């Protein structure tokens, strides 16, 4: 039983040393270029939705009530996907 505990403690210290070394050698950013491009597209959709919503003409028009809401919702969903998407790991 004591040997198993020693092995477990030894493996924990070995993995801790390994991860510390890997983090100091190369710094990986949480998002890749692809993620930032997707953020830009999503933010552009949100801004487009806000522009569709602006104006002083008929407040109850299809463009203001429905189209702008759908475009903005698509932008928010696209940004959530951009955050959740993992960058491809280079080997």
C-alpha positions, 0 to 999 in steps of 0.5 A: 500500500505504501509503495502505491502511495509513493508511486502516486506522489512521484507521478504527481511531482513528475507531471507537475514538473513536466507541465511547468517546463512546457509552459515556460518553453512555449506560450500558447495563446488561448485563441488562434487567428481563426478565432479572432476572425470569427469574433470579427464576423460575429461583431460585424453581424451585431453591428449590422443588426444595430444599424438595421434597427436604427432610423426614425421611420415606422417603428413596427416595420419588419426590418426593425422588429424581426430582421435586425433581431435575427441578425443580432442573434446570429452574431451573438451565437457566432461569437459564442461559437468563436469562443468555444472553438478550440484552435487546431494543435500543431504537432 
